[in-house]
Amino acid sequence: MTWQFEHVTLGQRVLFGTGGAARNLAAEVARLGANRVLLVASEHEDQLAQEVTSRIDVAARCADVAPHVPVANAERARAQAAEAGADLLVSVGGGSTTGLAKAVALTTGLPIVAVPTTYAGSEATNVWGMTESARKTTGTDDRVLPVTVVYDAALTLSLPAELSVTSGCNALAHCVDSMWGPQTDPIDAALAGEGIRALANGLPLVRKDPEGLVGRERMLYGAYLAAVAFASAGSGLHHKICHVLGGAYDLPHARTHTAVLPYVLAFNAPAAREAAARIADALGTTDAVAGLISLYAELDAPRALRDAGLAEADIAEAARLILPAVPAANPRPVSEGEMTALLTAAWAGQDPAILT
């Protein structure tokens, strides 16, 4: 069978350079001709944000950052942007920070320059998400794609090794889901495969030497490739599960993705043999699930949803909430019983092989 696909590459400028964030940001703000910058950065990122923006004028700052971007926070940030007369948003932080900037851009059309401090990858996608009444809504809109990303591995040194592991495994989840997302194509698979290689190489380096920059550079590179692939391929089964869990039960984003990933891979792999072979090859093994579990063991990565805060009593409800969101193109049909079994195994941290 010959290939037939349509691929869209999103337009975005990437400036990558360790130690160069402040310089690159200043050059980009000047290039864009912005005069009224709204800085989006949490209080936790205060010192880093000050260093990164030391060469530009900041008209106002929004620190109203929260996981899963509550709608109320988004509305306050939009009001702040209007009051400041902002003509550019600069986000310094992780996925929640980028997400809040995206929520502002969604309704205002203001451009974003993103300066990531984690491996979340949100900075390279046109995907937005907000939460209201314990339900997370996501969508795609080119207005929320940052016009520029400024990568600086030195900024990720503030992320402890344990959080680097879960953030990096979240990026791995972008790669894995991109292998069978609703709009996936051979270009997405190639990007995702290279992303897995970079992350699988960088994660152990960061785990062993949290102060080293080589591993962190490779992880940023891998996280970017993962996000670009994901933006094109769309949300697969893994992300649909995690979006529901995060919104409904307020679970930590990266830790939830880390815990769920092996179980979705084990569930889908038998019905997606070409994708599983690509994943295995990128992990340097012959079996995708075994390779991922081996990497998790080396990283001491968390593998139980109960440790992320999900109550066992919520599993049945969660399965019912997730089922309508399962993509029709998922390689393997999912029944309510199978979803319950997947969540139960993930909750307890059981051997994912029981799902194959």
C-alpha positions in Angstrom: 0.0 0.0 0.0 1.4 3.4 -0.9 1.5 6.3 1.5 -1.3 8.9 1.4 -1.3 11.6 4.1 -1.6 15.3 4.7 0.9 16.8 7.1 0.9 20.4 8.4 4.0 21.8 10.0 3.3 24.7 12.4 5.3 27.8 11.9 7.4 28.7 14.9 10.8 30.2 15.7 13.1 28.2 18.0 16.1 29.8 19.7 18.2 27.1 21.5 21.2 28.0 23.6 22.4 27.1 27.1 23.0 30.3 29.1 21.5 32.5 26.4 17.9 32.9 27.5 18.0 36.6 28.6 20.0 37.6 25.5 17.8 35.6 23.1 14.6 36.9 24.7 15.7 40.5 24.4 16.6 40.0 20.8 13.2 38.4 20.0 11.2 41.1 21.8 13.1 43.7 19.8 12.5 41.8 16.6 8.8 41.6 17.2 8.7 45.3 18.0 6.8 44.8 21.3 6.5 47.6 23.8 4.1 46.4 26.5 5.1 42.9 27.7 2.9 41.0 30.1 5.1 38.5 31.9 3.4 35.3 32.9 5.4 33.5 35.6 4.4 31.9 38.9 5.8 33.1 42.2 7.8 29.9 42.4 9.6 30.9 39.2 10.3 34.5 40.5 14.1 34.4 40.5 14.4 32.7 37.1 11.8 35.1 35.6 13.7 38.1 36.8 16.9 36.8 35.3 15.4 35.9 32.0 13.6 39.2 31.6 16.5 41.3 32.9 17.2 42.8 29.5 13.6 43.8 28.6 11.0 46.2 30.0 8.0 44.4 31.6 4.8 46.4 31.7 3.0 44.0 34.1 3.3 40.5 35.6 0.7 37.8 36.0 1.5 35.2 38.7 -1.9 33.6 38.8 -0.6 30.2 37.6 -2.4 27.0 38.7 -2.4 23.4 37.3 -4.9 22.6 34.5 -5.6 26.4 34.0 -8.8 27.1 35.9 -11.2 29.2 33.9 -11.3 31.9 36.6 -7.5 32.3 36.5 -7.6 32.7 32.7 -10.3 35.4 33.0 -8.3 37.3 35.6 -5.1 37.0 33.4 -7.1 38.3 30.3 -8.3 41.3 32.3 -4.7 42.0 33.5 -3.5 41.9 29.9 -6.1 44.4 28.8 -5.4 46.7 31.8 -1.7 46.7 30.9 -2.3 47.3 27.2 -0.1 44.3 26.5 1.1 43.7 23.0 3.2 40.6 23.8 3.0 37.7 26.3 6.2 36.3 27.7 5.8 33.0 29.7 8.6 31.7 31.9 7.9 28.4 33.5 6.4 24.9 32.9 3.3 23.7 31.3 0.8 25.4 33.6 2.5 28.7 33.0 2.5 28.3 29.2 -1.1 27.1 29.5 -2.2 30.3 31.2 -0.5 32.4 28.5 -2.3 30.3 25.9 -5.6 31.0 27.6 -5.0 34.7 27.2 -3.8 34.4 23.6 -6.9 32.3 22.8 -9.3 35.3 23.3 -6.9 38.2 22.7 -4.8 37.0 19.8 -1.7 38.3 21.6 1.6 36.6 20.5 3.5 34.5 23.0 7.2 34.1 23.5 7.6 31.0 25.6 10.6 30.3 27.8 10.2 26.7 29.2 11.7 25.6 32.5 10.4 22.0 32.3 10.0 19.4 29.5 6.2 19.7 29.2 6.3 20.6 25.5 3.2 22.8 25.6 5.3 25.6 24.1 5.6 23.8 20.8 1.9 23.0 20.3 -1.3 24.8 19.3 -3.2 22.9 22.0 -4.9 24.7 24.9 -6.7 23.4 27.9 -8.8 24.9 30.8 -10.6 23.4 33.7 -14.0 24.4 35.2 -16.2 22.5 37.6 -13.8 19.5 37.7 -13.9 19.0 33.9 -11.0 19.8 31.6 -11.8 21.1 28.1 -9.1 21.1 25.4 -8.9 22.3 21.9 -6.6 23.4 19.1 -6.2 27.0 17.8 -3.2 28.5 16.0 -3.6 31.7 18.1 -2.2 29.9 21.1 0.9 28.6 19.4 3.9 30.6 20.7 5.5 32.5 17.9 8.9 31.8 19.4 10.4 29.4 22.0 13.6 30.3 23.8 15.2 27.1 25.1 18.0 27.2 27.7 18.9 24.0 29.5 20.4 26.0 32.4 16.8 27.1 33.3 15.9 23.5 34.0 18.5 23.1 36.7 15.9 24.4 39.2 13.8 21.2 38.4 14.9 18.5 40.8 15.9 15.1 39.4 12.6 13.5 40.5 10.5 16.1 38.8 12.8 16.0 35.8 12.0 12.3 35.5 8.2 12.8 35.5 8.4 15.8 33.2 10.6 13.8 30.8 8.2 10.8 31.0 5.4 13.2 30.1 7.4 14.1 27.0 7.8 10.4 26.2 4.0 10.1 26.4 3.7 12.8 23.7 5.9 10.6 21.5 4.1 7.4 22.2 0.7 8.9 21.6 1.9 10.5 18.4 2.5 7.0 17.0 -1.3 6.4 16.9 -2.9 9.8 17.3 -6.0 10.5 15.2 -4.0 12.4 12.5 -0.7 10.7 12.7 1.5 10.3 9.7 5.0 9.0 8.8 6.5 12.4 9.6 5.0 12.4 13.1 6.3 8.9 13.6 9.8 9.9 12.6 9.8 12.9 14.9 8.4 10.9 17.8 11.0 8.2 17.3 13.9 10.6 17.4 12.2 12.2 20.4 12.1 8.9 22.3 15.8 8.3 21.5 16.8 11.7 22.8 14.7 11.4 26.0 15.8 7.8 26.7 19.4 9.0 26.4 18.9 12.2 28.4 16.7 11.0 31.2 19.3 8.7 32.8 22.0 11.3 32.5 19.8 13.8 34.4 18.9 11.2 37.0 22.5 10.4 37.7 23.9 14.0 37.4 21.1 16.5 38.0 23.6 19.4 37.7 24.9 18.3 34.3 23.7 20.1 31.2 24.3 17.5 28.5 21.4 15.4 29.7 19.1 18.4 30.1 19.9 19.7 26.6 19.0 16.3 25.1 15.8 16.3 27.1 14.8 19.7 25.9 15.6 18.6 22.3 13.5 15.4 22.8 10.7 17.3 24.5 10.5 19.7 21.6 10.3 16.9 19.0 7.7 15.1 21.1 5.5 18.2 21.2 5.8 18.9 17.5 4.8 15.4 16.7 1.9 15.5 19.1 0.7 18.8 17.8 0.3 17.2 14.4 -0.9 13.7 15.4 -3.4 14.9 17.9 -4.5 13.5 21.3 -4.5 9.7 21.5 -5.8 7.3 24.1 -3.1 8.2 26.7 -3.8 11.9 26.7 -7.5 11.5 26.7 -7.2 9.4 29.9 -4.8 11.9 31.6 -6.9 14.9 30.7 -10.0 13.4 32.3 -8.1 12.3 35.4 -6.3 15.6 35.8 -9.5 17.7 35.4 -11.8 15.6 37.4 -9.6 14.6 40.3 -7.0 17.5 40.2 -4.1 15.1 39.8 -0.5 16.4 39.2 0.0 16.6 35.4 3.4 15.0 34.8 3.1 12.4 37.5 -0.2 11.2 36.1 1.2 10.9 32.6 4.2 9.0 33.9 2.0 6.5 35.8 -0.5 5.9 32.9 2.0 5.6 30.0 3.2 2.0 30.5 -0.4 0.7 30.7 -1.6 2.5 27.6 1.4 1.2 25.7 0.8 -2.3 26.9 -2.9 -2.1 25.9 -2.4 -0.7 22.4 0.9 -2.4 21.4 -0.6 -5.7 20.3 -2.9 -3.9 17.9 -0.3 -1.4 16.7 2.7 -3.6 15.9 4.5 -1.2 13.5 4.2 1.6 16.1 5.3 -0.7 18.9 8.3 -1.8 16.8 9.3 1.9 16.2 9.0 2.6 19.9 11.1 -0.5 20.8 13.8 0.5 18.3 14.0 4.0 19.7 14.4 2.6 23.2 17.1 0.2 22.0 15.2 -3.0 22.6 13.1 -5.6 20.9 10.0 -5.1 23.0 8.4 -1.7 23.5 6.7 -2.4 26.9 9.7 -4.2 28.3 12.0 -1.4 27.1 9.8 1.3 28.7 9.6 -0.7 32.0 13.4 -1.1 32.0 13.9 2.6 31.5 11.4 3.4 34.3 13.3 1.0 36.6 16.6 2.8 35.8 14.9 6.2 36.5 13.0 4.9 39.6 9.9 6.5 37.9 6.6 6.4 39.7 4.2 3.9 38.2 1.1 3.9 40.5 -1.9 6.3 40.1 -2.6 5.9 43.8 0.6 7.7 44.5 -0.6 10.6 42.2 -3.7 11.0 44.4 -6.4 8.9 42.6 -8.7 7.1 45.0 -9.5 3.5 44.3 -13.2 4.4 44.8 -13.0 6.8 41.8 -11.8 4.2 39.3 -15.3 3.2 38.1 -16.4 6.8 37.6 -13.2 7.7 35.9 -13.6 4.9 33.4 -17.1 6.1 32.5 -15.9 9.6 32.1 -13.0 8.6 29.9 -14.9 6.3 27.5 -16.7 8.9 25.4 -13.3 10.7 24.9 -11.5 7.6 23.5 -10.5 8.4 19.9 -12.4 6.4 17.3 -9.1 5.7 15.5 -7.4 4.1 18.6 -5.7 0.9 17.4 -7.7 -1.2 19.8 -11.4 -0.8 20.7 -11.9 0.0 24.4 -14.8 -1.3 26.5 -15.8 0.1 29.9 -14.5 -3.1 31.4 -11.2 -2.8 29.7 -10.8 0.8 30.7 -11.6 -0.1 34.3 -9.0 -2.9 34.1 -6.4 -0.5 32.7 -7.0 2.1 35.4 -7.0 -0.5 38.1 -3.7 -1.8 37.0 -2.3 1.7 36.8 -3.7 2.6 40.2 -2.0 -0.3 41.8 1.3 -0.1 39.8 0.9 -3.7 38.5 2.9 -5.3 35.8 1.5 -3.7 32.5 1.9 -7.0 30.7 -1.4 -8.1 32.2 -3.1 -5.8 29.7 -1.6 -7.2 26.5 
